[in-house]
Amino acid sequence: MSKVQYVIGQRWISESEADLGLGIVLDLANRRLTLSFPDAGERRTYAVDNAPISRVKYEVGEQVRHQNGTKVKLTKVVEQAGCLLYTGLTKDDEEIVFPEFELDSFVQFSTPRDRLFAGQIDKHEHFYLRYLTLDFQNQHRQSSIMGLAGPRVQLLPHQLYIANQVAQRYAPRVLLADEVGLGKTIEAGLILHQQLMTGRVERALILGPATLQHQWLVEMLRRFNLAFTLLDEARCNAICGLDSVEESVDYVDDYVDDTEKTANNINPFETAQLIICSLDFLTKNNYRYQQALETEWDLLLVDEAHHLTWTTNKQGEAKASKAYACVEGLAKKSKGLLLLTATPEQLGIESHFARLRLLDPDRYFDLQKLIDEQASYQPLNQLVQQLLEIKITADQFPDAVLKHLLKYLPQSSLQELTQLAETSFELAIDKTIDYLLDRHGTGRVLFRNTRNSVSGFPSRLLHHYPLVVSDEDLLAIQSLPLENQIQAEHYWQQKPKPIGGCKTHE
């Protein structure tokens, strides 16, 4: 220690009394060293040969505090005549130069090494608590249910199964088609929440009818603690600093190329990570639709997807609705895609094919091929049911089943499954079913639960509420084609009239 050069103005810290703060070399005489500790209002005198003190030297990049309270991020450290001269930037990017004796005397050490040498060591109980915390966090990240157990939802088996199957995929693209009331929104929320927690998704967009966007906003916050931003034209204008609502465009295929419509070229879709907006908002405003296309999305979620219509004429030419064209453009830009509908085939095989085409255009590129495949689903389903039965009753593949499997699986896969059956027959059956689902049908992109297969739900009761229609309106409706007559919108659009003696407001 005697070889250390002490200079008046240097900053040192007491190794035995670190709580005194930074000390300043005040006097050096007669082999004695006197330090002043302004923060504690104390002085200490040490023998030069064995002074229990440590030199304090901050490095470039560290943040220190000047004695006047200003926080400074160091950019340069120079030694002059044994003392240090610090150069740094304040929070306003103003450069400041000051000697080390002008440092705040409150001890500030950011690196473990400096804290250790300065004697700033926490209690063992505190270290053990941090160790346990980090260990539990590590276990949680490795858990197979990470992101699925946190939301405030009732844990129903069918929802957890679908959410777990889909959420484990990178950039999932699936159609959730559970019947009404079985929890498609919860399943989608679980998938989104798990993908966010694992870092697979950072930016997500939810599209749906305007009447449901506030419901989505509340459900995501209340059940999953996900704070979405609801975008409409008024909110976009407020973000962009505009006062008036811009003129809407009616067709999604007439793209607008005008970058001066918004102040400072701000894209509202890039101002938040999680966004909800109505599908009508994008289909009726090309400029906002273009902004949505310019944004990178990790996951696109579309509610009420059965409204996305797509048909072909007799010449084989495809005709898509504006809503379908809008979602198709965003689906190509998004890595993941979730389509929600309770009636996947309500509008016919063409619309069902169109939704599958959004999910995987390389797999579903020909409508007639899908129709031919569906004709073979029945024997395939019977084969799967037979596999589930022999999983319980047998311990090896019967010859009849192996012969049947040859129609659907290559010989190499059958050999692999047969070898696996020798060690674990149940695992071989599960893997066989997985192979069949991978190679045939829509088992990997379509998930559907029905009330017949899911128990525990209360039975649904039909309550009739007849609508009174005048003879004139009834004749007008009866003159329409049958497919239009059964659409309830024609009745809702009629002028409200008293029912059962109760008056209604027009």
VOVEX-469129 format. One record per residue (C-alpha): x, y, z. Coordinates in steps of 0.2 Angstrom, whole numbers, plus 2048, in hexadecimal, padded with zeros to 3 digits. Example, Ala and Ser with C-alpha at 12.3 -4.5 7.8 and 13.67 -1.06 7.14 Angstrom:
% residues 2
px = 83E, py = 7EA, pz = 827 $
px = 844, py = 7FB, pz = 824 $
END
This chain:
% residues 506
px = 800, py = 800, pz = 800 $
px = 80F, py = 80B, pz = 803 $
px = 812, py = 80C, pz = 7F0 $
px = 802, py = 814, pz = 7ED $
px = 803, py = 826, pz = 7E8 $
px = 7F7, py = 831, pz = 7F3 $
px = 7F2, py = 842, pz = 7EC $
px = 7E8, py = 84F, pz = 7F4 $
px = 7D7, py = 84F, pz = 7EB $
px = 7D6, py = 83D, pz = 7E7 $
px = 7C6, py = 833, pz = 7EC $
px = 7C8, py = 823, pz = 7F6 $
px = 7BC, py = 818, pz = 800 $
px = 7BE, py = 810, pz = 811 $
px = 7BE, py = 7FD, pz = 80F $
px = 7B8, py = 7FB, pz = 821 $
px = 7AC, py = 809, pz = 821 $
px = 7A4, py = 80A, pz = 810 $
px = 795, py = 813, pz = 817 $
px = 79F, py = 822, pz = 819 $
px = 79E, py = 825, pz = 806 $
px = 7AC, py = 82C, pz = 7FB $
px = 7BB, py = 834, pz = 804 $
px = 7C6, py = 842, pz = 7FE $
px = 7D9, py = 842, pz = 802 $
px = 7DA, py = 851, pz = 80D $
px = 7EC, py = 851, pz = 814 $
px = 7FB, py = 846, pz = 812 $
px = 809, py = 849, pz = 81F $
px = 815, py = 83F, pz = 82B $
px = 810, py = 82E, pz = 823 $
px = 7FE, py = 832, pz = 828 $
px = 7EF, py = 833, pz = 81B $
px = 7E0, py = 83D, pz = 820 $
px = 7CF, py = 83B, pz = 816 $
px = 7C0, py = 845, pz = 817 $
px = 7AF, py = 83D, pz = 815 $
px = 7A3, py = 84B, pz = 810 $
px = 794, py = 840, pz = 80F $
px = 796, py = 83A, pz = 821 $
px = 79E, py = 84A, pz = 828 $
px = 7AC, py = 840, pz = 82E $
px = 7BF, py = 83F, pz = 82D $
px = 7CB, py = 830, pz = 82E $
px = 7DE, py = 830, pz = 830 $
px = 7E7, py = 820, pz = 82A $
px = 7F9, py = 81A, pz = 82A $
px = 800, py = 81C, pz = 818 $
px = 807, py = 80A, pz = 819 $
px = 7F7, py = 801, pz = 81C $
px = 7E8, py = 80C, pz = 819 $
px = 7D9, py = 801, pz = 817 $
px = 7D2, py = 80B, pz = 808 $
px = 7CF, py = 808, pz = 7F6 $
px = 7D1, py = 814, pz = 7E7 $
px = 7C1, py = 81A, pz = 7DF $
px = 7C3, py = 81B, pz = 7CC $
px = 7B3, py = 81C, pz = 7C1 $
px = 7B5, py = 815, pz = 7AF $
px = 7AE, py = 81C, pz = 79E $
px = 79C, py = 818, pz = 79C $
px = 797, py = 818, pz = 7AE $
px = 78B, py = 824, pz = 7B5 $
px = 791, py = 82F, pz = 7C4 $
px = 78A, py = 83E, pz = 7CD $
px = 792, py = 84F, pz = 7CF $
px = 792, py = 857, pz = 7E0 $
px = 784, py = 863, pz = 7DA $
px = 779, py = 854, pz = 7D6 $
px = 77B, py = 853, pz = 7C3 $
px = 77C, py = 842, pz = 7BC $
px = 78A, py = 840, pz = 7B0 $
px = 78E, py = 831, pz = 7A4 $
px = 7A1, py = 830, pz = 7A2 $
px = 7A9, py = 831, pz = 791 $
px = 7BB, py = 834, pz = 796 $
px = 7C6, py = 832, pz = 7A5 $
px = 7D7, py = 83A, pz = 7A6 $
px = 7E4, py = 83A, pz = 7B4 $
px = 7ED, py = 84A, pz = 7B7 $
px = 7FA, py = 84B, pz = 7C5 $
px = 7F3, py = 83C, pz = 7CE $
px = 7E1, py = 842, pz = 7CE $
px = 7D3, py = 83E, pz = 7C2 $
px = 7CB, py = 84A, pz = 7B6 $
px = 7B9, py = 843, pz = 7B0 $
px = 7B1, py = 848, pz = 7A0 $
px = 79E, py = 844, pz = 79D $
px = 78D, py = 848, pz = 796 $
px = 77E, py = 84D, pz = 7A0 $
px = 76C, py = 847, pz = 79C $
px = 76B, py = 857, pz = 791 $
px = 77B, py = 851, pz = 787 $
px = 785, py = 860, pz = 78E $
px = 797, py = 85C, pz = 791 $
px = 79E, py = 85F, pz = 7A2 $
px = 7B0, py = 85D, pz = 7A8 $
px = 7B4, py = 85C, pz = 7BB $
px = 7C2, py = 856, pz = 7C7 $
px = 7BF, py = 846, pz = 7D1 $
px = 7BD, py = 850, pz = 7E2 $
px = 7AD, py = 858, pz = 7DB $
px = 7A5, py = 847, pz = 7DB $
px = 796, py = 844, pz = 7E6 $
px = 79C, py = 83C, pz = 7F6 $
px = 78E, py = 82F, pz = 7F5 $
px = 795, py = 81E, pz = 7F0 $
px = 790, py = 819, pz = 7DF $
px = 796, py = 808, pz = 7D8 $
px = 78E, py = 7FF, pz = 7CA $
px = 799, py = 7F0, pz = 7C7 $
px = 79A, py = 7E1, pz = 7D2 $
px = 7AD, py = 7E3, pz = 7D3 $
px = 7AC, py = 7F5, pz = 7D9 $
px = 79F, py = 7F1, pz = 7E6 $
px = 7A9, py = 7E2, pz = 7EC $
px = 7B9, py = 7EC, pz = 7EE $
px = 7AF, py = 7FA, pz = 7F6 $
px = 7A8, py = 7EE, pz = 803 $
px = 796, py = 7F1, pz = 7FD $
px = 791, py = 7DF, pz = 800 $
px = 77F, py = 7DA, pz = 804 $
px = 77A, py = 7CE, pz = 811 $
px = 77A, py = 7BB, pz = 80D $
px = 767, py = 7BB, pz = 80F $
px = 765, py = 7C8, pz = 801 $
px = 770, py = 7BE, pz = 7F5 $
px = 767, py = 7AE, pz = 7F9 $
px = 756, py = 7B6, pz = 7F5 $
px = 75C, py = 7BD, pz = 7E5 $
px = 763, py = 7AB, pz = 7E0 $
px = 753, py = 7A3, pz = 7E4 $
px = 74A, py = 7B0, pz = 7DA $
px = 755, py = 7AE, pz = 7CB $
px = 753, py = 79B, pz = 7CD $
px = 740, py = 79B, pz = 7CD $
px = 740, py = 7A7, pz = 7BE $
px = 74B, py = 79B, pz = 7B5 $
px = 73F, py = 78C, pz = 7B9 $
px = 730, py = 796, pz = 7B4 $
px = 738, py = 79A, pz = 7A3 $
px = 73B, py = 788, pz = 7A0 $
px = 72A, py = 783, pz = 7A5 $
px = 71F, py = 77B, pz = 798 $
px = 710, py = 786, pz = 79D $
px = 719, py = 796, pz = 79D $
px = 70D, py = 7A4, pz = 798 $
px = 6FE, py = 798, pz = 79A $
px = 6FC, py = 798, pz = 7AC $
px = 6FD, py = 7AB, pz = 7B0 $
px = 6ED, py = 7B2, pz = 7A8 $
px = 6DD, py = 7B4, pz = 7B2 $
px = 6D3, py = 7A7, pz = 7A9 $
px = 6CB, py = 796, pz = 7AE $
px = 6D7, py = 789, pz = 7A9 $
px = 6CC, py = 77E, pz = 79E $
px = 6D5, py = 76E, pz = 796 $
px = 6CF, py = 771, pz = 784 $
px = 6D5, py = 783, pz = 784 $
px = 6E6, py = 77F, pz = 78C $
px = 6E9, py = 771, pz = 780 $
px = 6E6, py = 77C, pz = 771 $
px = 6F0, py = 78A, pz = 778 $
px = 6FE, py = 77F, pz = 77D $
px = 6FF, py = 776, pz = 76C $
px = 6FF, py = 787, pz = 762 $
px = 709, py = 792, pz = 76E $
px = 718, py = 786, pz = 76D $
px = 71A, py = 789, pz = 75A $
px = 724, py = 797, pz = 753 $
px = 719, py = 7A3, pz = 749 $
px = 709, py = 799, pz = 74B $
px = 6FC, py = 79A, pz = 73D $
px = 6EC, py = 791, pz = 742 $
px = 6D9, py = 792, pz = 741 $
px = 6D0, py = 791, pz = 752 $
px = 6BF, py = 78B, pz = 74E $
px = 6B7, py = 786, pz = 75F $
px = 6A4, py = 787, pz = 760 $
px = 69D, py = 797, pz = 767 $
px = 6A0, py = 799, pz = 77A $
px = 6AE, py = 78D, pz = 77B $
px = 6BB, py = 79A, pz = 77D $
px = 6C4, py = 79F, pz = 76D $
px = 6C8, py = 7B0, pz = 774 $
px = 6D0, py = 7A8, pz = 783 $
px = 6DA, py = 79C, pz = 778 $
px = 6E1, py = 7AA, pz = 76D $
px = 6E5, py = 7B4, pz = 77D $
px = 6EF, py = 7A5, pz = 784 $
px = 6F8, py = 7A3, pz = 774 $
px = 6FC, py = 7B5, pz = 773 $
px = 701, py = 7B7, pz = 785 $
px = 70D, py = 7A7, pz = 784 $
px = 715, py = 7AE, pz = 774 $
px = 718, py = 7BF, pz = 77C $
px = 71F, py = 7B7, pz = 78C $
px = 72B, py = 7AC, pz = 783 $
px = 731, py = 7BA, pz = 777 $
px = 72B, py = 7B2, pz = 767 $
px = 71F, py = 7C1, pz = 765 $
px = 722, py = 7D3, pz = 768 $
px = 715, py = 7DC, pz = 75C $
px = 703, py = 7D6, pz = 75A $
px = 6F4, py = 7DC, pz = 751 $
px = 6E2, py = 7D7, pz = 754 $
px = 6D5, py = 7DA, pz = 747 $
px = 6C2, py = 7D7, pz = 749 $
px = 6B1, py = 7DF, pz = 747 $
px = 6B0, py = 7F1, pz = 74E $
px = 6A3, py = 7EB, pz = 75B $
px = 6AF, py = 7DF, pz = 763 $
px = 6BF, py = 7E9, pz = 764 $
px = 6BB, py = 7F1, pz = 775 $
px = 6B7, py = 7DF, pz = 77B $
px = 6C8, py = 7D9, pz = 775 $
px = 6D0, py = 7E8, pz = 77E $
px = 6C8, py = 7E5, pz = 78E $
px = 6CB, py = 7D2, pz = 78E $
px = 6DD, py = 7D3, pz = 78A $
px = 6E0, py = 7DF, pz = 798 $
px = 6D5, py = 7D7, pz = 7A5 $
px = 6DA, py = 7C5, pz = 7A2 $
px = 6EB, py = 7C6, pz = 79B $
px = 6F2, py = 7D7, pz = 7A1 $
px = 6F6, py = 7DB, pz = 78F $
px = 6F4, py = 7EE, pz = 78C $
px = 6EF, py = 7F0, pz = 779 $
px = 6ED, py = 800, pz = 770 $
px = 6DC, py = 803, pz = 767 $
px = 6DF, py = 80C, pz = 757 $
px = 6D1, py = 815, pz = 74D $
px = 6D3, py = 824, pz = 742 $
px = 6D1, py = 830, pz = 750 $
px = 6DF, py = 828, pz = 75A $
px = 6EA, py = 827, pz = 74A $
px = 6E7, py = 83A, pz = 747 $
px = 6EB, py = 83E, pz = 759 $
px = 6FC, py = 834, pz = 758 $
px = 700, py = 83C, pz = 748 $
px = 6FC, py = 84E, pz = 74E $
px = 6ED, py = 850, pz = 743 $
px = 6DD, py = 859, pz = 747 $
px = 6D1, py = 853, pz = 73A $
px = 6CC, py = 842, pz = 734 $
px = 6D4, py = 83D, pz = 724 $
px = 6C9, py = 838, pz = 715 $
px = 6C6, py = 825, pz = 714 $
px = 6CA, py = 81B, pz = 705 $
px = 6BD, py = 80E, pz = 700 $
px = 6C7, py = 800, pz = 6F8 $
px = 6D6, py = 7F7, pz = 6FF $
px = 6DE, py = 7F4, pz = 6ED $
px = 6E0, py = 807, pz = 6EA $
px = 6F0, py = 80A, pz = 6F3 $
px = 6F4, py = 81B, pz = 6F9 $
px = 706, py = 821, pz = 6F7 $
px = 706, py = 831, pz = 701 $
px = 713, py = 833, pz = 70F $
px = 70E, py = 844, pz = 713 $
px = 6FD, py = 840, pz = 71A $
px = 703, py = 83F, pz = 72C $
px = 70E, py = 84A, pz = 736 $
px = 720, py = 845, pz = 736 $
px = 71C, py = 835, pz = 72D $
px = 716, py = 82C, pz = 73D $
px = 70F, py = 81B, pz = 73B $
px = 702, py = 819, pz = 749 $
px = 704, py = 806, pz = 747 $
px = 716, py = 807, pz = 74D $
px = 713, py = 811, pz = 75C $
px = 70D, py = 802, pz = 766 $
px = 712, py = 7F0, pz = 767 $
px = 700, py = 7E9, pz = 76A $
px = 6F2, py = 7F0, pz = 75F $
px = 6E0, py = 7ED, pz = 75D $
px = 6D6, py = 7F5, pz = 74F $
px = 6C6, py = 7F0, pz = 745 $
px = 6C7, py = 7E8, pz = 734 $
px = 6BB, py = 7F5, pz = 72D $
px = 6C8, py = 803, pz = 732 $
px = 6D5, py = 7FB, pz = 726 $
px = 6C9, py = 7F6, pz = 718 $
px = 6C2, py = 808, pz = 717 $
px = 6D2, py = 811, pz = 718 $
px = 6E0, py = 80C, pz = 70D $
px = 6ED, py = 818, pz = 714 $
px = 6EB, py = 810, pz = 725 $
px = 6EB, py = 7FF, pz = 71D $
px = 6FC, py = 803, pz = 715 $
px = 703, py = 809, pz = 725 $
px = 6FE, py = 7F8, pz = 72D $
px = 706, py = 7EF, pz = 71F $
px = 716, py = 7F9, pz = 722 $
px = 717, py = 7F3, pz = 734 $
px = 71F, py = 7E2, pz = 738 $
px = 713, py = 7D7, pz = 742 $
px = 718, py = 7C7, pz = 74B $
px = 706, py = 7C1, pz = 74E $
px = 6F6, py = 7C6, pz = 745 $
px = 6E6, py = 7C1, pz = 74D $
px = 6D5, py = 7C2, pz = 744 $
px = 6C5, py = 7C0, pz = 74D $
px = 6B5, py = 7BB, pz = 744 $
px = 6BF, py = 7B4, pz = 735 $
px = 6AF, py = 7AD, pz = 72D $
px = 6AC, py = 7BE, pz = 726 $
px = 6BB, py = 7BD, pz = 71B $
px = 6B3, py = 7B7, pz = 70B $
px = 6BC, py = 7B0, pz = 6FB $
px = 6B3, py = 7A8, pz = 6EC $
px = 6B7, py = 7A2, pz = 6DB $
px = 6AC, py = 7A3, pz = 6CB $
px = 6A9, py = 797, pz = 6BE $
px = 6B9, py = 79C, pz = 6B5 $
px = 6C3, py = 798, pz = 6C5 $
px = 6C7, py = 7AA, pz = 6C8 $
px = 6C8, py = 7AF, pz = 6DB $
px = 6BE, py = 7BD, pz = 6E2 $
px = 6C3, py = 7C3, pz = 6F3 $
px = 6B9, py = 7CF, pz = 6FF $
px = 6C2, py = 7DF, pz = 704 $
px = 6C4, py = 7D8, pz = 716 $
px = 6CC, py = 7C8, pz = 70F $
px = 6D8, py = 7D2, pz = 704 $
px = 6DC, py = 7DD, pz = 713 $
px = 6E0, py = 7CE, pz = 71F $
px = 6E9, py = 7C5, pz = 711 $
px = 6F5, py = 7D3, pz = 70F $
px = 6F9, py = 7D4, pz = 721 $
px = 6FA, py = 7C1, pz = 723 $
px = 708, py = 7C1, pz = 716 $
px = 712, py = 7CE, pz = 721 $
px = 70E, py = 7C6, pz = 731 $
px = 718, py = 7B7, pz = 738 $
px = 70A, py = 7AF, pz = 742 $
px = 6F7, py = 7AF, pz = 73E $
px = 6E8, py = 7AA, pz = 749 $
px = 6D7, py = 7AA, pz = 741 $
px = 6C8, py = 7A8, pz = 74C $
px = 6B7, py = 7A2, pz = 747 $
px = 6AA, py = 797, pz = 74E $
px = 6A3, py = 792, pz = 73D $
px = 6B1, py = 78E, pz = 732 $
px = 6A7, py = 786, pz = 724 $
px = 697, py = 790, pz = 726 $
px = 699, py = 799, pz = 715 $
px = 69F, py = 78A, pz = 70B $
px = 6AE, py = 781, pz = 707 $
px = 6B5, py = 78F, pz = 6FD $
px = 6B6, py = 79B, pz = 70C $
px = 6BD, py = 78E, pz = 717 $
px = 6CB, py = 78B, pz = 70A $
px = 6CE, py = 79D, pz = 709 $
px = 6D2, py = 79E, pz = 71C $
px = 6DD, py = 78F, pz = 71B $
px = 6E5, py = 798, pz = 70C $
px = 6E9, py = 7A7, pz = 717 $
px = 6F2, py = 79B, pz = 724 $
px = 6FC, py = 791, pz = 718 $
px = 6FB, py = 797, pz = 705 $
px = 708, py = 78A, pz = 700 $
px = 6FE, py = 77B, pz = 708 $
px = 6ED, py = 781, pz = 702 $
px = 6EF, py = 788, pz = 6F1 $
px = 6E1, py = 77E, pz = 6E8 $
px = 6CF, py = 77D, pz = 6ED $
px = 6CB, py = 76D, pz = 6E3 $
px = 6DA, py = 764, pz = 6EC $
px = 6D3, py = 769, pz = 6FD $
px = 6C2, py = 762, pz = 6F8 $
px = 6CA, py = 751, pz = 6F2 $
px = 6D4, py = 750, pz = 703 $
px = 6C4, py = 753, pz = 70D $
px = 6BC, py = 744, pz = 705 $
px = 6CA, py = 739, pz = 70C $
px = 6C9, py = 740, pz = 71E $
px = 6BC, py = 733, pz = 723 $
px = 6C6, py = 724, pz = 721 $
px = 6D5, py = 72D, pz = 729 $
px = 6CB, py = 732, pz = 738 $
px = 6C5, py = 720, pz = 73A $
px = 6D8, py = 71B, pz = 739 $
px = 6DC, py = 727, pz = 747 $
px = 6CE, py = 721, pz = 752 $
px = 6D4, py = 70F, pz = 74F $
px = 6E5, py = 714, pz = 755 $
px = 6DE, py = 71C, pz = 765 $
px = 6D5, py = 70B, pz = 768 $
px = 6E4, py = 700, pz = 766 $
px = 6EE, py = 70C, pz = 771 $
px = 6E4, py = 706, pz = 77F $
px = 6E1, py = 6F4, pz = 77A $
px = 6F1, py = 6EE, pz = 772 $
px = 704, py = 6EF, pz = 773 $
px = 709, py = 6EF, pz = 761 $
px = 703, py = 6F4, pz = 750 $
px = 6F7, py = 6E7, pz = 748 $
px = 6FB, py = 6E2, pz = 736 $
px = 6EA, py = 6E9, pz = 730 $
px = 6EF, py = 6FA, pz = 738 $
px = 700, py = 6FA, pz = 730 $
px = 6F9, py = 6F6, pz = 71F $
px = 6ED, py = 704, pz = 721 $
px = 6FA, py = 710, pz = 727 $
px = 704, py = 70D, pz = 717 $
px = 6F7, py = 717, pz = 70D $
px = 6FB, py = 726, pz = 717 $
px = 70D, py = 725, pz = 71D $
px = 71D, py = 720, pz = 714 $
px = 726, py = 710, pz = 718 $
px = 735, py = 719, pz = 721 $
px = 729, py = 721, pz = 72D $
px = 720, py = 710, pz = 731 $
px = 731, py = 708, pz = 735 $
px = 735, py = 716, pz = 741 $
px = 724, py = 714, pz = 749 $
px = 726, py = 701, pz = 74A $
px = 737, py = 703, pz = 753 $
px = 730, py = 710, pz = 75F $
px = 721, py = 704, pz = 763 $
px = 72D, py = 6F7, pz = 76A $
px = 732, py = 703, pz = 778 $
px = 723, py = 70E, pz = 77A $
px = 713, py = 709, pz = 771 $
px = 709, py = 718, pz = 778 $
px = 716, py = 724, pz = 772 $
px = 716, py = 71B, pz = 761 $
px = 703, py = 71D, pz = 75F $
px = 704, py = 730, pz = 764 $
px = 712, py = 733, pz = 757 $
px = 708, py = 729, pz = 74A $
px = 6F9, py = 735, pz = 74C $
px = 705, py = 744, pz = 74B $
px = 70C, py = 73E, pz = 73B $
px = 6FB, py = 73B, pz = 734 $
px = 6F6, py = 74D, pz = 739 $
px = 706, py = 754, pz = 732 $
px = 703, py = 74C, pz = 721 $
px = 6F0, py = 74C, pz = 71F $
px = 6E2, py = 757, pz = 723 $
px = 6E2, py = 768, pz = 72C $
px = 6E6, py = 761, pz = 73D $
px = 6F5, py = 76D, pz = 73F $
px = 6EC, py = 77D, pz = 73A $
px = 6DA, py = 77A, pz = 73F $
px = 6D5, py = 778, pz = 752 $
px = 6C3, py = 775, pz = 755 $
px = 6B9, py = 770, pz = 765 $
px = 6A6, py = 76D, pz = 766 $
px = 69B, py = 76C, pz = 775 $
px = 698, py = 75A, pz = 771 $
px = 6AA, py = 756, pz = 774 $
px = 6AD, py = 763, pz = 783 $
px = 6A4, py = 760, pz = 793 $
px = 6A0, py = 76B, pz = 7A1 $
px = 697, py = 779, pz = 798 $
px = 685, py = 77E, pz = 79C $
px = 678, py = 779, pz = 78F $
px = 673, py = 787, pz = 783 $
px = 661, py = 78C, pz = 783 $
px = 658, py = 795, pz = 775 $
px = 64E, py = 7A5, pz = 779 $
px = 642, py = 7AB, pz = 76B $
px = 641, py = 7BD, pz = 768 $
px = 635, py = 7BF, pz = 759 $
px = 637, py = 7CE, pz = 74E $
px = 628, py = 7D7, pz = 748 $
px = 629, py = 7DA, pz = 735 $
px = 61C, py = 7E3, pz = 72B $
px = 614, py = 7DA, pz = 71C $
px = 61C, py = 7E6, pz = 710 $
px = 62D, py = 7E2, pz = 717 $
px = 62A, py = 7D0, pz = 718 $
px = 625, py = 7CF, pz = 705 $
px = 635, py = 7D9, pz = 701 $
px = 640, py = 7CC, pz = 70B $
px = 637, py = 7BD, pz = 703 $
px = 63B, py = 7C4, pz = 6F2 $
px = 64E, py = 7C2, pz = 6F6 $
px = 658, py = 7B2, pz = 6F3 $
px = 656, py = 7A4, pz = 700 $
px = 668, py = 7A7, pz = 706 $
px = 665, py = 7B9, pz = 709 $
px = 654, py = 7B6, pz = 712 $
px = 65C, py = 7AC, pz = 720 $
px = 668, py = 7BA, pz = 724 $
px = 662, py = 7C3, pz = 733 $
px = 669, py = 7D3, pz = 72E $
px = 65A, py = 7D6, pz = 723 $
px = 64E, py = 7D5, pz = 732 $
px = 659, py = 7E0, pz = 73D $
px = 659, py = 7EE, pz = 730 $
px = 646, py = 7EF, pz = 731 $
px = 63F, py = 7FE, pz = 73A $
px = 63D, py = 7FA, pz = 74D $
px = 62B, py = 7F8, pz = 752 $
px = 622, py = 7F5, pz = 763 $
px = 622, py = 7E2, pz = 769 $
px = 616, py = 7DC, pz = 775 $
px = 610, py = 7ED, pz = 77A $
px = 621, py = 7F4, pz = 77E $
px = 627, py = 804, pz = 775 $
px = 638, py = 805, pz = 76D $
px = 641, py = 815, pz = 768 $
px = 644, py = 818, pz = 756 $
END
